[in-house]
Amino acid sequence: MTLDNNTSSQPQRDEASVELLRKLREKLLSNNISTARVAALNLSWKQEDGLAILTEALFGSYPRTAKKAAAYGLRRMNGRMQKMALEVLEQGLRHRDRTTKAACVKSISLMKG
């Protein structure tokens, strides 16, 4: 009986996850840097989904605050995602947008200490 309850609640968890990711993405794109950084930190805990959203914000046509917060979120990734986040930041060094480049330079320098 426990298995039936878990499988029936699975779609609800998926919907809740999608809704949470949507809200975090919306906050990441905020013009308020504090709100954007908190959202980026929360996205850094979301593994692949967080990496995808942070990468989109870093390379997309978004405000400066979103790009800086995305670089912060990538810098804060841990575990198996840290290497992928570093690769994304290194790609940002070759990006044509100077805000993206500057955010990536700062994040990489802080990561490497």
Secondary structure, DSSP 4 states (H G I P E B T S, - for coil): -HHHHHHHHHHHHHHHHHHHHHHHHHHHT-S-HHHHHHHHHHHHTTHHHHHHHHHHHHHSS--HHHHHHHHHHHHT--TTHHHHHHHHHHHHTT-S-HHHHHHHHHHHHHHH-
